[in-house]
Amino acid sequence: MDEGIANISQRVKNLQLALINAKEESIESQLCKLRSQFLELNEKYPELKTLISLTEHYQIQTPENEETAISASIKEEDISLYRDSIIDAHPDMVEIVNMEPDSIINDINTRITETNLASISQMNYSQSQRIRELFRYYTMLFIKSMIIYEKYVQSAMEVNNFWLEMDHRLAKLTKQIDKADREKQELHRY
């Protein structure tokens, strides 16, 4: 518990330092810095271009008119169908988002220095690059799974729209059939 509080207080201090440093820099220098970091990331990880293009390609747009909007009851029904899966996955997703490989490595190093095991410390240093790489892959898989989840939501919305349209058409046809039956009965009455 104390380690968690220490990690959180360290994060707050780091954020405060970053904010102080950010205030000293001009907006132009910050933009140049961000641009260079972005270009560096694109060079270092070419798969980011694919990811960015996928996120632009599969944007979920909300319906503009009320006829195609999914009713709240259908949304609640879908959520209730997958409620257990969502609840089971939520803590894991929160833990993944809050994971930081540097803090994990620093925590391991601190524990090692407390126990004075130099050989384990050297082994940890050799494994730190692997931990960062695994975390990078893990992050990529998480982002890809979120993209797939967005596709699933879009598909569910399309299925719901289809069934709403079918229900609307069926109601229209039922009215027409009832009207035709009444007209026949009126003709055969006399």
TORPA-4810 file (N, C-alpha, C, O; in nm, 3 decimals):
<nodes>
NODE_1_0.082_-0.119_0.000_0.000_0.000_0.000_0.087_0.125_0.000_0.060_0.221_-0.073_M
NODE_2_0.195_0.123_0.087_0.285_0.239_0.095_0.359_0.260_-0.036_0.384_0.373_-0.076_D
NODE_3_0.394_0.150_-0.104_0.463_0.162_-0.232_0.371_0.227_-0.336_0.416_0.309_-0.416_E
NODE_4_0.243_0.190_-0.334_0.147_0.250_-0.426_0.134_0.399_-0.403_0.130_0.477_-0.497_G
NODE_5_0.127_0.439_-0.275_0.117_0.582_-0.243_0.245_0.653_-0.284_0.241_0.765_-0.335_I
NODE_6_0.360_0.588_-0.262_0.487_0.648_-0.302_0.494_0.664_-0.454_0.541_0.767_-0.503_A
NODE_7_0.446_0.563_-0.528_0.444_0.572_-0.675_0.354_0.686_-0.722_0.389_0.761_-0.812_N
NODE_8_0.237_0.698_-0.659_0.143_0.804_-0.698_0.201_0.942_-0.666_0.192_1.033_-0.748_I
NODE_9_0.262_0.956_-0.548_0.321_1.086_-0.515_0.436_1.119_-0.608_0.456_1.236_-0.642_S
NODE_10_0.513_1.018_-0.649_0.622_1.042_-0.744_0.566_1.086_-0.879_0.622_1.176_-0.942_Q
NODE_11_0.456_1.023_-0.923_0.393_1.064_-1.049_0.346_1.209_-1.042_0.363_1.285_-1.138_R
NODE_12_0.286_1.247_-0.928_0.238_1.384_-0.912_0.355_1.482_-0.920_0.345_1.586_-0.984_V
NODE_13_0.467_1.447_-0.854_0.585_1.534_-0.859_0.637_1.546_-1.003_0.672_1.655_-1.047_K
NODE_14_0.640_1.435_-1.074_0.685_1.438_-1.214_0.595_1.525_-1.300_0.643_1.601_-1.385_N
NODE_15_0.464_1.513_-1.279_0.369_1.595_-1.354_0.385_1.743_-1.321_0.376_1.828_-1.409_L
NODE_16_0.408_1.774_-1.193_0.428_1.914_-1.154_0.553_1.970_-1.220_0.553_2.083_-1.269_Q
NODE_17_0.660_1.891_-1.221_0.783_1.936_-1.287_0.761_1.957_-1.436_0.809_2.053_-1.495_L
NODE_18_0.687_1.865_-1.496_0.659_1.878_-1.639_0.576_2.003_-1.667_0.600_2.073_-1.766_A
NODE_19_0.480_2.033_-1.580_0.399_2.153_-1.598_0.483_2.280_-1.581_0.467_2.376_-1.656_L
NODE_20_0.572_2.280_-1.483_0.658_2.396_-1.463_0.747_2.417_-1.585_0.763_2.530_-1.632_I
NODE_21_0.806_2.307_-1.637_0.891_2.316_-1.756_0.811_2.359_-1.878_0.861_2.432_-1.963_N
NODE_22_0.688_2.313_-1.886_0.605_2.347_-2.003_0.569_2.495_-2.001_0.558_2.556_-2.108_A
NODE_23_0.550_2.554_-1.884_0.516_2.695_-1.877_0.632_2.783_-1.922_0.610_2.890_-1.979_K
NODE_24_0.754_2.737_-1.897_0.870_2.816_-1.935_0.892_2.818_-2.086_0.944_2.916_-2.140_E
NODE_25_0.854_2.711_-2.153_0.875_2.704_-2.297_0.764_2.779_-2.371_0.651_2.788_-2.324_E
NODE_26_0.799_2.834_-2.486_0.699_2.901_-2.567_0.613_2.797_-2.640_0.650_2.681_-2.651_S
NODE_27_0.501_2.842_-2.688_0.409_2.751_-2.758_0.475_2.699_-2.886_0.458_2.583_-2.922_I
NODE_28_0.549_2.786_-2.954_0.615_2.743_-3.077_0.717_2.634_-3.050_0.725_2.536_-3.124_E
NODE_29_0.796_2.651_-2.945_0.896_2.549_-2.914_0.830_2.418_-2.872_0.879_2.310_-2.904_S
NODE_30_0.718_2.429_-2.801_0.645_2.308_-2.762_0.592_2.237_-2.886_0.599_2.114_-2.894_Q
NODE_31_0.538_2.314_-2.983_0.487_2.254_-3.106_0.599_2.187_-3.185_0.582_2.077_-3.237_L
NODE_32_0.713_2.254_-3.194_0.828_2.196_-3.266_0.874_2.068_-3.198_0.907_1.969_-3.264_C
NODE_33_0.876_2.070_-3.066_0.916_1.953_-2.989_0.819_1.836_-3.013_0.861_1.723_-3.035_K
NODE_34_0.689_1.867_-3.008_0.589_1.764_-3.032_0.598_1.709_-3.174_0.587_1.588_-3.195_L
NODE_35_0.619_1.798_-3.271_0.630_1.756_-3.410_0.751_1.663_-3.428_0.741_1.561_-3.497_R
NODE_36_0.862_1.698_-3.368_0.982_1.615_-3.381_0.962_1.480_-3.311_1.008_1.377_-3.361_S
NODE_37_0.894_1.481_-3.196_0.865_1.355_-3.127_0.773_1.267_-3.212_0.791_1.146_-3.219_Q
NODE_38_0.675_1.330_-3.275_0.582_1.255_-3.359_0.656_1.193_-3.479_0.636_1.076_-3.511_F
NODE_39_0.740_1.272_-3.543_0.817_1.220_-3.657_0.911_1.109_-3.613_0.929_1.009_-3.684_L
NODE_40_0.970_1.125_-3.497_1.059_1.022_-3.444_0.982_0.892_-3.417_1.030_0.783_-3.447_E
NODE_41_0.862_0.906_-3.360_0.779_0.788_-3.335_0.740_0.720_-3.466_0.740_0.597_-3.475_L
NODE_42_0.706_0.799_-3.567_0.670_0.741_-3.696_0.786_0.667_-3.758_0.767_0.562_-3.821_N
NODE_43_0.907_0.720_-3.742_1.025_0.651_-3.796_1.055_0.525_-3.716_1.090_0.421_-3.773_E
NODE_44_1.042_0.535_-3.585_1.076_0.423_-3.498_0.973_0.310_-3.507_1.008_0.192_-3.504_K
NODE_45_0.845_0.348_-3.518_0.737_0.249_-3.523_0.652_0.273_-3.648_0.553_0.347_-3.642_Y
NODE_46_0.687_0.214_-3.762_0.611_0.238_-3.885_0.468_0.185_-3.878_0.383_0.227_-3.956_P
NODE_47_0.441_0.093_-3.786_0.305_0.040_-3.775_0.207_0.144_-3.721_0.086_0.126_-3.732_E
NODE_48_0.259_0.253_-3.664_0.171_0.360_-3.618_0.094_0.424_-3.733_-0.021_0.465_-3.716_L
NODE_49_0.159_0.433_-3.851_0.089_0.491_-3.966_-0.034_0.407_-4.001_-0.140_0.461_-4.031_K
NODE_50_-0.017_0.274_-3.996_-0.129_0.185_-4.023_-0.238_0.204_-3.918_-0.357_0.210_-3.951_T
NODE_51_-0.197_0.214_-3.792_-0.293_0.232_-3.683_-0.369_0.363_-3.698_-0.490_0.367_-3.679_L
NODE_52_-0.298_0.470_-3.731_-0.363_0.600_-3.747_-0.460_0.597_-3.864_-0.571_0.651_-3.855_I
NODE_53_-0.419_0.533_-3.974_-0.510_0.525_-4.089_-0.632_0.441_-4.056_-0.742_0.471_-4.102_S
NODE_54_-0.615_0.335_-3.975_-0.730_0.252_-3.935_-0.826_0.332_-3.846_-0.947_0.322_-3.862_L
NODE_55_-0.772_0.409_-3.753_-0.860_0.486_-3.666_-0.935_0.593_-3.744_-1.050_0.624_-3.711_T
NODE_56_-0.872_0.649_-3.847_-0.942_0.747_-3.930_-1.047_0.679_-4.018_-1.153_0.735_-4.043_E
NODE_57_-1.016_0.559_-4.064_-1.106_0.486_-4.155_-1.229_0.434_-4.082_-1.338_0.435_-4.139_H
NODE_58_-1.215_0.388_-3.958_-1.326_0.325_-3.887_-1.385_0.415_-3.779_-1.416_0.368_-3.670_Y
NODE_59_-1.399_0.541_-3.809_-1.462_0.631_-3.712_-1.611_0.599_-3.704_-1.677_0.578_-3.806_Q
NODE_60_-1.661_0.596_-3.583_-1.804_0.570_-3.562_-1.874_0.705_-3.556_-1.843_0.789_-3.472_I
NODE_61_-1.968_0.722_-3.647_-2.040_0.848_-3.651_-2.179_0.827_-3.592_-2.244_0.726_-3.616_Q
NODE_62_-2.221_0.924_-3.514_-2.354_0.914_-3.455_-2.458_0.950_-3.559_-2.433_1.035_-3.645_T
NODE_63_-2.575_0.886_-3.554_-2.680_0.917_-3.652_-2.728_1.061_-3.637_-2.733_1.116_-3.526_P
NODE_64_-2.762_1.121_-3.751_-2.803_1.262_-3.750_-2.953_1.278_-3.733_-2.998_1.374_-3.671_E
NODE_65_-3.031_1.186_-3.787_-3.176_1.202_-3.771_-3.228_1.099_-3.672_-3.162_0.999_-3.644_N
NODE_66_-3.347_1.124_-3.619_-3.400_1.041_-3.513_-3.448_0.905_-3.562_-3.458_0.812_-3.481_E
NODE_67_-3.478_0.891_-3.690_-3.530_0.765_-3.741_-3.425_0.655_-3.736_-3.458_0.539_-3.709_E
NODE_68_-3.298_0.690_-3.761_-3.194_0.587_-3.762_-3.127_0.572_-3.626_-3.046_0.482_-3.608_T
NODE_69_-3.160_0.657_-3.529_-3.099_0.646_-3.396_-3.150_0.520_-3.326_-3.266_0.483_-3.338_A
NODE_70_-3.061_0.457_-3.255_-3.096_0.335_-3.182_-3.161_0.377_-3.051_-3.111_0.465_-2.981_I
NODE_71_-3.270_0.314_-3.019_-3.341_0.352_-2.898_-3.261_0.310_-2.775_-3.178_0.219_-2.779_S
NODE_72_-3.290_0.378_-2.665_-3.217_0.351_-2.541_-3.244_0.210_-2.491_-3.156_0.148_-2.430_A
NODE_73_-3.364_0.159_-2.516_-3.396_0.024_-2.468_-3.311_-0.081_-2.539_-3.270_-0.179_-2.478_S
NODE_74_-3.286_-0.060_-2.669_-3.202_-0.156_-2.743_-3.059_-0.148_-2.693_-2.992_-0.251_-2.679_I
NODE_75_-3.010_-0.027_-2.666_-2.875_-0.012_-2.613_-2.865_-0.081_-2.477_-2.768_-0.152_-2.450_K
NODE_76_-2.965_-0.059_-2.392_-2.964_-0.122_-2.260_-2.970_-0.274_-2.273_-2.906_-0.346_-2.195_E
NODE_77_-3.046_-0.323_-2.371_-3.056_-0.467_-2.392_-2.920_-0.525_-2.433_-2.880_-0.629_-2.382_E
NODE_78_-2.850_-0.457_-2.526_-2.718_-0.503_-2.567_-2.619_-0.501_-2.450_-2.542_-0.595_-2.431_D
NODE_79_-2.624_-0.394_-2.373_-2.533_-0.385_-2.259_-2.564_-0.494_-2.158_-2.473_-0.554_-2.101_I
NODE_80_-2.692_-0.519_-2.136_-2.728_-0.624_-2.039_-2.689_-0.762_-2.089_-2.656_-0.850_-2.009_S
NODE_81_-2.691_-0.783_-2.222_-2.649_-0.912_-2.276_-2.501_-0.939_-2.249_-2.463_-1.051_-2.216_L
NODE_82_-2.420_-0.836_-2.262_-2.275_-0.852_-2.247_-2.223_-0.795_-2.116_-2.104_-0.769_-2.103_Y
NODE_83_-2.312_-0.775_-2.020_-2.277_-0.713_-1.893_-2.166_-0.789_-1.821_-2.070_-0.728_-1.776_R
NODE_84_-2.179_-0.920_-1.810_-2.079_-0.999_-1.737_-1.941_-0.987_-1.800_-1.841_-0.974_-1.730_D
NODE_85_-1.935_-0.993_-1.933_-1.805_-0.981_-2.001_-1.744_-0.844_-1.979_-1.624_-0.831_-1.957_S
NODE_86_-1.829_-0.741_-1.986_-1.779_-0.604_-1.966_-1.727_-0.587_-1.825_-1.620_-0.531_-1.804_I
NODE_87_-1.802_-0.637_-1.727_-1.760_-0.623_-1.587_-1.633_-0.703_-1.562_-1.544_-0.657_-1.491_I
NODE_88_-1.622_-0.823_-1.621_-1.501_-0.903_-1.603_-1.379_-0.836_-1.665_-1.270_-0.843_-1.609_D
NODE_89_-1.396_-0.772_-1.780_-1.282_-0.714_-1.851_-1.243_-0.575_-1.799_-1.130_-0.532_-1.819_A
NODE_90_-1.334_-0.506_-1.732_-1.307_-0.368_-1.691_-1.186_-0.354_-1.599_-1.101_-0.269_-1.627_H
NODE_91_-1.172_-0.431_-1.491_-1.053_-0.412_-1.405_-0.922_-0.437_-1.479_-0.823_-0.368_-1.456_P
NODE_92_-0.923_-0.536_-1.568_-0.801_-0.564_-1.644_-0.766_-0.447_-1.736_-0.649_-0.410_-1.747_D
NODE_93_-0.867_-0.389_-1.800_-0.841_-0.275_-1.889_-0.788_-0.156_-1.810_-0.696_-0.087_-1.856_M
NODE_94_-0.846_-0.129_-1.693_-0.799_-0.018_-1.610_-0.655_-0.043_-1.566_-0.573_0.049_-1.568_V
NODE_95_-0.625_-0.166_-1.528_-0.488_-0.200_-1.486_-0.390_-0.183_-1.601_-0.279_-0.135_-1.581_E
NODE_96_-0.431_-0.222_-1.722_-0.344_-0.208_-1.839_-0.317_-0.062_-1.868_-0.203_-0.023_-1.895_I
NODE_97_-0.421_0.021_-1.861_-0.405_0.163_-1.890_-0.311_0.228_-1.788_-0.232_0.316_-1.824_V
NODE_98_-0.320_0.186_-1.663_-0.238_0.246_-1.558_-0.097_0.188_-1.548_-0.014_0.238_-1.472_N
NODE_99_-0.070_0.084_-1.625_0.063_0.023_-1.620_0.167_0.115_-1.685_0.142_0.175_-1.790_M
NODE_100_0.282_0.123_-1.622_0.392_0.198_-1.678_0.516_0.110_-1.666_0.554_0.073_-1.555_E
NODE_101_0.580_0.078_-1.777_0.695_-0.014_-1.770_0.811_0.045_-1.691_0.883_-0.029_-1.623_P
NODE_102_0.832_0.175_-1.699_0.943_0.236_-1.624_0.923_0.223_-1.474_1.018_0.195_-1.401_D
NODE_103_0.800_0.243_-1.427_0.775_0.230_-1.284_0.791_0.086_-1.238_0.836_0.061_-1.126_S
NODE_104_0.755_-0.010_-1.324_0.774_-0.152_-1.290_0.923_-0.182_-1.277_0.966_-0.247_-1.182_I
NODE_105_1.000_-0.134_-1.374_1.145_-0.158_-1.372_1.208_-0.090_-1.252_1.292_-0.149_-1.184_I
NODE_106_1.168_0.035_-1.224_1.223_0.106_-1.108_1.187_0.036_-0.977_1.270_0.029_-0.886_N
NODE_107_1.065_-0.015_-0.968_1.023_-0.087_-0.849_1.107_-0.212_-0.829_1.150_-0.242_-0.717_D
NODE_108_1.131_-0.285_-0.937_1.215_-0.406_-0.929_1.357_-0.368_-0.887_1.416_-0.434_-0.802_I
NODE_109_1.411_-0.262_-0.946_1.546_-0.217_-0.909_1.554_-0.177_-0.762_1.652_-0.208_-0.695_N
NODE_110_1.451_-0.108_-0.712_1.451_-0.068_-0.572_1.450_-0.189_-0.480_1.524_-0.194_-0.381_T
NODE_111_1.369_-0.286_-0.513_1.364_-0.407_-0.430_1.498_-0.481_-0.434_1.541_-0.537_-0.333_R
NODE_112_1.561_-0.481_-0.549_1.689_-0.550_-0.562_1.796_-0.479_-0.480_1.876_-0.543_-0.411_I
NODE_113_1.799_-0.346_-0.488_1.900_-0.272_-0.410_1.876_-0.287_-0.261_1.972_-0.285_-0.184_T
NODE_114_1.753_-0.302_-0.219_1.725_-0.324_-0.078_1.777_-0.458_-0.030_1.817_-0.472_0.085_E
NODE_115_1.778_-0.558_-0.119_1.827_-0.690_-0.080_1.975_-0.709_-0.112_2.032_-0.813_-0.079_T
NODE_116_2.039_-0.608_-0.175_2.181_-0.610_-0.207_2.221_-0.731_-0.293_2.321_-0.796_-0.264_N
NODE_117_2.146_-0.760_-0.393_2.179_-0.869_-0.484_2.224_-0.808_-0.616_2.142_-0.781_-0.704_L
NODE_118_2.353_-0.788_-0.630_2.407_-0.721_-0.749_2.388_-0.805_-0.874_2.362_-0.751_-0.982_A
NODE_119_2.400_-0.935_-0.861_2.387_-1.020_-0.981_2.245_-1.014_-1.036_2.225_-1.015_-1.158_S
NODE_120_2.147_-1.009_-0.948_2.008_-0.999_-0.994_1.985_-0.862_-1.057_1.910_-0.850_-1.154_I
NODE_121_2.049_-0.760_-1.004_2.035_-0.626_-1.060_2.088_-0.621_-1.203_2.027_-0.558_-1.289_S
NODE_122_2.200_-0.686_-1.228_2.255_-0.691_-1.364_2.160_-0.767_-1.456_2.140_-0.727_-1.571_Q
NODE_123_2.103_-0.875_-1.407_2.008_-0.951_-1.487_1.884_-0.866_-1.517_1.830_-0.871_-1.627_M
NODE_124_1.839_-0.789_-1.419_1.723_-0.702_-1.439_1.753_-0.597_-1.545_1.668_-0.566_-1.628_N
NODE_125_1.873_-0.542_-1.542_1.911_-0.442_-1.642_1.907_-0.503_-1.782_1.864_-0.439_-1.878_Y
NODE_126_1.952_-0.627_-1.794_1.951_-0.691_-1.926_1.808_-0.723_-1.970_1.779_-0.729_-2.090_S
NODE_127_1.718_-0.744_-1.874_1.580_-0.777_-1.908_1.491_-0.653_-1.925_1.379_-0.664_-1.974_Q
NODE_128_1.540_-0.535_-1.884_1.456_-0.416_-1.889_1.415_-0.381_-2.032_1.302_-0.339_-2.057_S
NODE_129_1.507_-0.399_-2.127_1.473_-0.373_-2.268_1.364_-0.469_-2.315_1.273_-0.430_-2.388_Q
NODE_130_1.373_-0.593_-2.272_1.272_-0.693_-2.310_1.136_-0.658_-2.249_1.032_-0.674_-2.313_R
NODE_131_1.138_-0.610_-2.125_1.012_-0.570_-2.060_0.949_-0.455_-2.137_0.828_-0.456_-2.160_I
NODE_132_1.029_-0.356_-2.176_0.976_-0.244_-2.253_0.918_-0.292_-2.387_0.812_-0.246_-2.430_R
NODE_133_0.988_-0.383_-2.451_0.941_-0.435_-2.580_0.810_-0.512_-2.563_0.717_-0.497_-2.643_E
NODE_134_0.803_-0.595_-2.458_0.679_-0.669_-2.432_0.565_-0.573_-2.402_0.452_-0.594_-2.446_L
NODE_135_0.594_-0.468_-2.327_0.490_-0.370_-2.297_0.444_-0.300_-2.423_0.325_-0.272_-2.439_F
NODE_136_0.536_-0.270_-2.514_0.500_-0.207_-2.642_0.407_-0.298_-2.721_0.306_-0.253_-2.775_R
NODE_137_0.442_-0.427_-2.728_0.356_-0.522_-2.799_0.220_-0.533_-2.730_0.116_-0.539_-2.796_Y
NODE_138_0.223_-0.535_-2.599_0.099_-0.546_-2.523_0.010_-0.425_-2.550_-0.111_-0.439_-2.567_Y
NODE_139_0.070_-0.306_-2.554_-0.005_-0.184_-2.584_-0.064_-0.190_-2.724_-0.179_-0.152_-2.746_T
NODE_140_0.017_-0.237_-2.821_-0.034_-0.247_-2.958_-0.152_-0.343_-2.965_-0.251_-0.315_-3.032_M
NODE_141_-0.142_-0.457_-2.896_-0.253_-0.552_-2.895_-0.377_-0.492_-2.830_-0.490_-0.514_-2.875_L
NODE_142_-0.356_-0.416_-2.723_-0.468_-0.353_-2.656_-0.538_-0.253_-2.749_-0.661_-0.250_-2.755_F
NODE_143_-0.459_-0.173_-2.820_-0.518_-0.075_-2.912_-0.590_-0.146_-3.025_-0.699_-0.104_-3.065_I
NODE_144_-0.530_-0.252_-3.076_-0.596_-0.328_-3.183_-0.726_-0.389_-3.134_-0.825_-0.391_-3.207_K
NODE_145_-0.726_-0.438_-3.010_-0.850_-0.495_-2.957_-0.957_-0.389_-2.940_-1.076_-0.417_-2.956_S
NODE_146_-0.917_-0.265_-2.907_-1.013_-0.156_-2.897_-1.071_-0.123_-3.035_-1.189_-0.091_-3.047_M
NODE_147_-0.987_-0.130_-3.138_-1.036_-0.105_-3.275_-1.138_-0.213_-3.313_-1.242_-0.183_-3.371_I
NODE_148_-1.105_-0.337_-3.279_-1.198_-0.447_-3.308_-1.327_-0.428_-3.231_-1.435_-0.455_-3.283_I
NODE_149_-1.317_-0.382_-3.107_-1.436_-0.357_-3.027_-1.522_-0.248_-3.091_-1.644_-0.260_-3.093_Y
NODE_150_-1.459_-0.143_-3.142_-1.533_-0.038_-3.211_-1.604_-0.094_-3.334_-1.718_-0.057_-3.362_E
NODE_151_-1.536_-0.183_-3.408_-1.600_-0.246_-3.524_-1.720_-0.328_-3.479_-1.824_-0.328_-3.545_K
NODE_152_-1.706_-0.397_-3.365_-1.816_-0.477_-3.313_-1.935_-0.388_-3.276_-2.049_-0.421_-3.306_Y
NODE_153_-1.907_-0.277_-3.212_-2.014_-0.184_-3.174_-2.084_-0.132_-3.299_-2.207_-0.124_-3.304_V
NODE_154_-2.004_-0.096_-3.401_-2.062_-0.047_-3.527_-2.150_-0.155_-3.590_-2.259_-0.126_-3.639_Q
NODE_155_-2.101_-0.279_-3.588_-2.179_-0.390_-3.644_-2.309_-0.409_-3.566_-2.414_-0.430_-3.626_S
NODE_156_-2.303_-0.401_-3.434_-2.424_-0.416_-3.353_-2.523_-0.304_-3.383_-2.644_-0.327_-3.387_A
NODE_157_-2.471_-0.184_-3.404_-2.559_-0.072_-3.439_-2.626_-0.096_-3.574_-2.745_-0.068_-3.590_M
NODE_158_-2.550_-0.147_-3.671_-2.607_-0.174_-3.802_-2.713_-0.283_-3.795_-2.817_-0.273_-3.860_E
NODE_159_-2.687_-0.388_-3.715_-2.785_-0.496_-3.699_-2.912_-0.440_-3.634_-3.023_-0.473_-3.676_V
NODE_160_-2.896_-0.358_-3.533_-3.012_-0.299_-3.466_-3.091_-0.211_-3.562_-3.214_-0.215_-3.564_N
NODE_161_-3.021_-0.131_-3.641_-3.089_-0.048_-3.740_-3.166_-0.134_-3.840_-3.279_-0.100_-3.877_N
NODE_162_-3.106_-0.243_-3.883_-3.173_-0.333_-3.977_-3.303_-0.386_-3.917_-3.407_-0.384_-3.982_F
NODE_163_-3.296_-0.435_-3.791_-3.415_-0.492_-3.730_-3.520_-0.386_-3.699_-3.640_-0.414_-3.704_W
NODE_164_-3.478_-0.266_-3.668_-3.575_-0.158_-3.648_-3.647_-0.127_-3.780_-3.769_-0.108_-3.781_L
NODE_165_-3.572_-0.124_-3.889_-3.632_-0.099_-4.020_-3.727_-0.212_-4.058_-3.836_-0.187_-4.110_E
NODE_166_-3.688_-0.337_-4.031_-3.774_-0.451_-4.061_-3.903_-0.444_-3.978_-4.012_-0.472_-4.028_M
NODE_167_-3.890_-0.408_-3.851_-4.006_-0.395_-3.764_-4.100_-0.287_-3.817_-4.222_-0.303_-3.817_D
NODE_168_-4.041_-0.175_-3.861_-4.120_-0.065_-3.917_-4.194_-0.111_-4.044_-4.313_-0.084_-4.060_H
NODE_169_-4.123_-0.181_-4.131_-4.186_-0.229_-4.255_-4.295_-0.333_-4.225_-4.401_-0.332_-4.288_R
NODE_170_-4.267_-0.422_-4.128_-4.365_-0.524_-4.092_-4.492_-0.458_-4.037_-4.603_-0.503_-4.067_L
NODE_171_-4.478_-0.355_-3.958_-4.595_-0.285_-3.904_-4.674_-0.221_-4.017_-4.797_-0.221_-4.016_A
NODE_172_-4.602_-0.165_-4.115_-4.668_-0.102_-4.230_-4.746_-0.206_-4.311_-4.861_-0.184_-4.350_K
NODE_173_-4.680_-0.321_-4.336_-4.747_-0.428_-4.412_-4.869_-0.482_-4.336_-4.971_-0.513_-4.397_L
NODE_174_-4.857_-0.494_-4.205_-4.969_-0.543_-4.124_-5.088_-0.448_-4.137_-5.202_-0.493_-4.149_T
NODE_175_-5.061_-0.319_-4.133_-5.170_-0.221_-4.150_-5.235_-0.234_-4.287_-5.358_-0.228_-4.298_K
NODE_176_-5.153_-0.253_-4.392_-5.208_-0.266_-4.527_-5.293_-0.393_-4.540_-5.399_-0.391_-4.602_Q
NODE_177_-5.244_-0.503_-4.480_-5.319_-0.629_-4.488_-5.450_-0.616_-4.412_-5.555_-0.660_-4.460_I
NODE_178_-5.446_-0.555_-4.292_-5.569_-0.536_-4.215_-5.668_-0.449_-4.291_-5.788_-0.476_-4.289_D
NODE_179_-5.619_-0.346_-4.358_-5.706_-0.258_-4.436_-5.771_-0.336_-4.551_-5.891_-0.322_-4.576_K
NODE_180_-5.689_-0.419_-4.621_-5.742_-0.498_-4.732_-5.847_-0.597_-4.680_-5.949_-0.617_-4.746_A
NODE_181_-5.824_-0.660_-4.565_-5.920_-0.754_-4.507_-6.051_-0.683_-4.471_-6.159_-0.737_-4.495_D
NODE_182_-6.043_-0.566_-4.416_-6.165_-0.491_-4.382_-6.244_-0.454_-4.507_-6.366_-0.461_-4.509_R
NODE_183_-6.169_-0.415_-4.613_-6.238_-0.381_-4.738_-6.307_-0.503_-4.797_-6.419_-0.492_-4.848_E
NODE_184_-6.243_-0.619_-4.790_-6.307_-0.743_-4.840_-6.432_-0.775_-4.758_-6.535_-0.812_-4.813_K
NODE_185_-6.421_-0.760_-4.628_-6.536_-0.789_-4.543_-6.651_-0.693_-4.570_-6.767_-0.733_-4.567_Q
NODE_186_-6.618_-0.568_-4.598_-6.721_-0.469_-4.632_-6.790_-0.508_-4.763_-6.912_-0.496_-4.774_E
NODE_187_-6.713_-0.556_-4.863_-6.771_-0.596_-4.991_-6.858_-0.720_-4.977_-6.962_-0.729_-5.042_L
NODE_188_-6.819_-0.815_-4.894_-6.894_-0.940_-4.879_-7.005_-0.929_-4.774_-7.078_-1.026_-4.754_H
NODE_189_-7.019_-0.819_-4.710_-7.121_-0.802_-4.610_-7.260_-0.801_-4.673_-7.353_-0.856_-4.615_R
NODE_190_-7.277_-0.742_-4.788_-7.410_-0.729_-4.852_-7.424_-0.832_-4.953_-7.527_-0.840_-5.019_Y
</nodes>
